Amino acid sequence: MKTVYRTFMLHQVQIAQGLLEAHGIISYVHNEYVNNVAVMPVAENYLLKVGERDFARALEILQQSALLEEDQQDL
């Protein structure tokens, strides 16, 4: 799996995941529950991962939707 999107905001990664799902691309959110199990808040990125064969299409979809910021386009 490859990371196609990263953010500190859980709701943003969930929006991106829903957008990819609407286009038939299955994805996985890494670190989705990290703040639920940590005793103290942690600053971990949420990572949206897709299969290697879906990576290029997922990246294109996210770029067209303007969800990806310039610093994320180097994933």
Backbone as CSV, one residue per row, in Angstrom:
resi,resn,N_x,N_y,N_z,CA_x,CA_y,CA_z,C_x,C_y,C_z
1,MET,0.833,-1.174,0.000,0.000,0.000,0.000,0.885,1.246,0.000
2,LYS,0.376,2.296,-0.633,1.118,3.550,-0.731,0.290,4.685,-0.135
3,THR,0.958,5.621,0.495,0.289,6.771,1.087,-0.034,7.774,-0.009
4,VAL,-1.318,8.114,-0.108,-1.766,9.056,-1.124,-2.162,10.396,-0.508
5,TYR,-2.356,10.431,0.815,-2.800,11.653,1.477,-2.400,11.588,2.935
6,ARG,-1.997,12.731,3.486,-1.669,12.785,4.917,-2.141,14.118,5.476
7,THR,-2.574,14.084,6.720,-3.067,15.286,7.383,-3.119,15.052,8.886
8,PHE,-3.144,16.151,9.643,-3.339,16.068,11.087,-4.818,16.047,11.448
9,MET,-5.694,16.299,10.485,-7.129,16.432,10.729,-7.877,15.166,10.293
10,LEU,-8.450,14.455,11.249,-9.145,13.213,10.949,-10.285,13.424,9.963
11,HIS,-11.050,14.496,10.119,-12.182,14.710,9.219,-11.733,14.919,7.776
12,GLN,-10.555,15.506,7.561,-10.069,15.697,6.199,-9.715,14.370,5.540
13,VAL,-9.089,13.488,6.283,-8.735,12.192,5.711,-10.006,11.372,5.448
14,GLN,-11.021,11.547,6.268,-12.277,10.839,6.048,-13.000,11.364,4.800
15,ILE,-12.910,12.670,4.545,-13.481,13.237,3.323,-12.762,12.666,2.105
16,ALA,-11.440,12.629,2.161,-10.655,12.082,1.057,-10.978,10.607,0.840
17,GLN,-11.134,9.870,1.912,-11.461,8.450,1.807,-12.832,8.268,1.158
18,GLY,-13.801,9.082,1.542,-15.126,9.007,0.949,-15.113,9.347,-0.530
19,LEU,-14.299,10.317,-0.911,-14.175,10.691,-2.316,-13.596,9.542,-3.134
20,LEU,-12.558,8.918,-2.614,-11.973,7.780,-3.326,-12.960,6.618,-3.399
21,GLU,-13.671,6.380,-2.323,-14.665,5.305,-2.294,-15.742,5.542,-3.356
22,ALA,-16.141,6.794,-3.547,-17.142,7.133,-4.557,-16.650,6.820,-5.969
23,HIS,-15.332,6.758,-6.124,-14.737,6.410,-7.418,-14.304,4.940,-7.470
24,GLY,-14.720,4.171,-6.493,-14.434,2.738,-6.497,-13.051,2.350,-6.025
25,ILE,-12.381,3.238,-5.323,-11.027,2.948,-4.833,-11.092,2.677,-3.333
26,ILE,-10.639,1.512,-2.953,-10.615,1.113,-1.548,-9.365,1.694,-0.903
27,SER,-9.530,2.246,0.301,-8.389,2.831,0.999,-8.447,2.465,2.480
28,TYR,-7.344,2.740,3.163,-7.188,2.424,4.578,-6.604,3.642,5.273
29,VAL,-7.160,4.013,6.422,-6.634,5.145,7.191,-5.706,4.604,8.276
30,HIS,-4.436,4.906,8.139,-3.429,4.510,9.124,-3.411,5.557,10.238
31,ASN,-3.342,5.134,11.467,-3.352,5.991,12.670,-4.741,6.544,12.980
32,GLU,-5.776,5.958,12.439,-7.135,6.460,12.650,-7.514,6.486,14.127
33,TYR,-7.039,5.523,14.892,-7.450,5.415,16.286,-6.352,5.782,17.274
34,VAL,-5.257,6.347,16.801,-4.111,6.608,17.669,-4.472,7.561,18.813
35,ASN,-5.287,8.561,18.571,-5.650,9.490,19.641,-6.649,8.893,20.621
36,ASN,-7.293,7.796,20.261,-8.232,7.143,21.167,-7.525,6.275,22.206
37,VAL,-6.331,5.829,21.912,-5.629,4.934,22.834,-4.481,5.625,23.568
38,ALA,-4.078,6.784,23.093,-2.975,7.497,23.741,-3.476,8.189,25.002
39,VAL,-2.685,8.144,26.048,-3.038,8.807,27.303,-2.971,10.318,27.124
40,MET,-1.954,10.770,26.432,-1.801,12.194,26.150,-2.012,12.399,24.650
41,PRO,-2.562,13.532,24.240,-2.728,13.790,22.805,-1.394,13.717,22.076
42,VAL,-1.407,13.135,20.919,-0.198,13.025,20.116,-0.434,13.714,18.783
43,ALA,0.615,14.191,18.202,0.518,14.863,16.907,0.983,13.897,15.825
44,GLU,0.146,12.962,15.511,0.453,11.983,14.477,-0.347,12.301,13.228
45,ASN,0.280,12.190,12.091,-0.438,12.329,10.833,-1.369,11.151,10.633
46,TYR,-2.523,11.436,10.072,-3.387,10.373,9.583,-2.957,10.134,8.141
47,LEU,-2.748,8.889,7.791,-2.276,8.542,6.456,-3.353,7.771,5.721
48,LEU,-3.687,8.218,4.523,-4.640,7.503,3.683,-3.840,6.679,2.694
49,LYS,-4.028,5.375,2.751,-3.244,4.458,1.928,-4.144,3.740,0.937
50,VAL,-3.606,3.535,-0.261,-4.318,2.803,-1.311,-3.367,1.756,-1.880
51,GLY,-3.936,0.801,-2.592,-3.121,-0.201,-3.264,-2.274,0.437,-4.348
52,GLU,-1.150,-0.181,-4.654,-0.223,0.382,-5.639,-0.875,0.584,-7.000
53,ARG,-1.733,-0.319,-7.409,-2.343,-0.174,-8.739,-3.372,0.959,-8.776
54,ASP,-3.885,1.379,-7.614,-4.848,2.480,-7.558,-4.198,3.826,-7.248
55,PHE,-2.903,3.825,-6.966,-2.238,5.034,-6.485,-2.348,6.210,-7.458
56,ALA,-2.007,6.003,-8.717,-2.002,7.097,-9.692,-3.400,7.690,-9.859
57,ARG,-4.394,6.843,-9.959,-5.780,7.315,-10.122,-6.246,8.047,-8.858
58,ALA,-5.924,7.513,-7.685,-6.310,8.154,-6.429,-5.659,9.529,-6.305
59,LEU,-4.405,9.628,-6.648,-3.696,10.903,-6.598,-4.342,11.908,-7.544
60,GLU,-4.694,11.462,-8.726,-5.358,12.330,-9.711,-6.701,12.834,-9.176
61,ILE,-7.478,11.953,-8.584,-8.786,12.327,-8.032,-8.627,13.362,-6.931
62,LEU,-7.689,13.143,-6.033,-7.485,14.073,-4.928,-6.942,15.417,-5.405
63,GLN,-6.091,15.396,-6.420,-5.572,16.649,-6.972,-6.692,17.447,-7.634
64,GLN,-7.550,16.772,-8.362,-8.664,17.457,-9.034,-9.663,18.027,-8.040
65,SER,-9.773,17.390,-6.886,-10.724,17.856,-5.880,-10.148,18.979,-5.026
66,ALA,-8.894,19.310,-5.227,-8.185,20.349,-4.477,-7.985,19.974,-3.010
67,LEU,-8.079,18.698,-2.665,-7.789,18.264,-1.298,-6.291,18.231,-1.033
68,LEU,-5.521,17.934,-2.070,-4.079,17.865,-1.881,-3.484,19.261,-1.930
69,GLU,-2.686,19.566,-0.933,-1.965,20.825,-0.924,-0.649,20.613,-1.644
70,GLU,0.008,21.680,-2.012,1.244,21.567,-2.782,2.291,20.699,-2.100
71,ASP,2.395,20.772,-0.771,3.425,19.997,-0.072,3.120,18.519,-0.038
72,GLN,1.895,18.116,-0.350,1.536,16.711,-0.332,1.665,16.072,-1.698
73,GLN,1.883,16.820,-2.741,1.914,16.258,-4.064,3.217,15.521,-4.355
74,ASP,4.122,15.472,-3.398,5.375,14.751,-3.557,5.339,13.384,-2.908
75,LEU,4.177,12.869,-2.563,4.086,11.596,-1.847,4.659,10.509,-2.656
